């Protein structure tokens, strides 16, 4: 019971702080960007957080006596798919927020030897 509550609390704390950090970072960007380019990572991480928090929330509800055990018992594959999709969206959101693809392209392009 304590492990479910602890997992819920830590995950909720980390994810909400990440969303806040990404929101502040996106709002402070000065360059001319579309709304999606600026806040897309925030939206993806927010949806990912909701998806990732579903299963821990149901376990906490089950531990305190709410009738959530039927969802946990009857739909384990659905919960697993939702959770893993949340992790994938989190990874995509982090890649967008850090401009990972553009940074890797720049590094790969600058490390190539000059052609004669």
Long-range contacts (C-beta under 8 A, 24 or more apart in sequence): 1-63, 4-56, 4-59, 4-60, 4-62, 4-63, 5-60, 5-63, 7-56, 7-59, 8-53, 8-56, 8-57, 8-59, 8-60, 11-52, 11-53, 11-56, 12-53, 15-45, 15-49, 15-52, 15-53, 16-49, 18-45, 18-49, 19-45, 19-46, 19-49, 22-93, 22-97, 25-97, 26-97, 40-93, 40-96, 41-93, 41-94, 41-96, 41-97, 42-93, 42-97, 43-93, 44-89, 44-90, 44-92, 44-93, 44-96, 45-89, 45-90, 45-93, 45-94, 45-97, 47-86, 47-89, 48-86, 48-87, 48-88, 48-89, 48-90, 48-93, 49-86, 49-90, 50-86, 51-82, 51-83, 51-85, 51-86, 51-89, 52-83, 52-86, 52-87, 52-90, 54-79, 54-82, 54-83, 54-86, 55-79, 55-82, 55-83
